[in-house]
Amino acid sequence: DIQMTQSPSSLPASIGDRVTITCRASQSINSYLNWYQQKPGKAPKLLIYSASSLESGVPSRFSGSGSGTDFTLIISSLQPEDFATYYCQQTSSLPSTFGQGTRLEIK
Amino acid sequence: EVQVVESGGGLVQPGGSLRLSCEVSGITFSYYWINWVRQVPGKGLVWISRVSSDGSAPSSADFVKGRFTISRDNARNTVYLQMKSLRADDVAVYYCATGPHWNPSVFQNWGQGTLVTVSS
């Protein structure tokens, strides 16, 4: 199975901050990488697919980049509704696997 | 508006069985693959199983093979996850998620989840 490792696990940040979350795959996954946001008690929400494509309806302050083994999710200017847990997911091969999550917290 | 609704969760004894259902509306159901993902409360996301748009190509994670079976009824816009030999480590919220044909593992629409508790 492909292992996905996110960093950091927890990230204190303030409104307006530019935030970067990274995700590393244990082997090359080309651009088969998605990002999800999950708020407490809610289902995950797709933000980014295929490493850099913004899902319909997702604000443009979210962006993704990377290919191969190293990927990045950037939130350009943090808004109050962005405090949540973020997960990366590889879809290069089954089983599809997720990172352990990055909890974005209010500083 | 796409709606995904899971049902069938609840309390079951170790070794018991449950059948989860996932009903989807607002899309052409027969075009989409359907996945099950679970999450132990407070923990991360784990993919369990998926079924192709026509039901001909089910896949499951190794840790549920032989215990969980996925199927679908396109006439009812519903996917099922039959779970047997349930164990304490199967306790989780089970989510259903749709996947487009171009990459069935892009989970575009999710349900609210259904909680499965395994306890005597």
HADDOCK unambig.tbl for C-alpha pairs under 7 A between the chains (distance, minus, plus):
assign (segid A and resid 42 and name CA) (segid B and resid 112 and name CA) 6.57 0.50 0.50
assign (segid A and resid 43 and name CA) (segid B and resid 110 and name CA) 6.37 0.50 0.50
assign (segid A and resid 43 and name CA) (segid B and resid 111 and name CA) 6.73 0.50 0.50
assign (segid A and resid 43 and name CA) (segid B and resid 112 and name CA) 5.59 0.50 0.50
assign (segid A and resid 43 and name CA) (segid B and resid 113 and name CA) 6.97 0.50 0.50
assign (segid A and resid 46 and name CA) (segid B and resid 107 and name CA) 6.69 0.50 0.50
assign (segid A and resid 46 and name CA) (segid B and resid 108 and name CA) 5.85 0.50 0.50
assign (segid A and resid 49 and name CA) (segid B and resid 106 and name CA) 6.84 0.50 0.50
assign (segid A and resid 91 and name CA) (segid B and resid 105 and name CA) 5.77 0.50 0.50
assign (segid A and resid 95 and name CA) (segid B and resid 61 and name CA) 5.95 0.50 0.50
assign (segid A and resid 96 and name CA) (segid B and resid 47 and name CA) 6.26 0.50 0.50
assign (segid A and resid 97 and name CA) (segid B and resid 46 and name CA) 6.72 0.50 0.50
assign (segid A and resid 97 and name CA) (segid B and resid 47 and name CA) 6.66 0.50 0.50
assign (segid A and resid 98 and name CA) (segid B and resid 45 and name CA) 6.31 0.50 0.50
assign (segid A and resid 98 and name CA) (segid B and resid 46 and name CA) 6.78 0.50 0.50
assign (segid A and resid 100 and name CA) (segid B and resid 44 and name CA) 5.64 0.50 0.50
assign (segid A and resid 101 and name CA) (segid B and resid 44 and name CA) 6.61 0.50 0.50
